[in-house]
Amino acid sequence: MSAASTCDIYFIRHGETDWNLQDRIQGHTDIPLNATGISQALRLGRLLSDIPFSAAFSSDLSRAQQTAELVLKPRSLPITASLALRERSAGILEGMNKDKFEEGV
């Protein structure tokens, strides 16, 4: 009988957005990566360049998809986008600064 196979799973959070920088609640609002977020994703891609990924999954939001694309660059691995991987919705609170939220405004 052969040894059991293993599977390593890497969870990667999206790079920085302007709303992260402004400490705003994001949720389902589709905010793109900013220049720092792009740089973060490219750097992580270089750090993970020796990892032989066999599959990639992403939220359907652009910040997550763009992060995945940049991390996996220049590999030709397709990225499966899924609504099920979105962060949870914050409803009417999305876009609100966290300090205002904590003040109860």
Beta strands, then each sheet from edge to edge (+ up, - down):
strand 1: 56-59
strand 2: 79-82
sheet 1: 1+ 2+
end
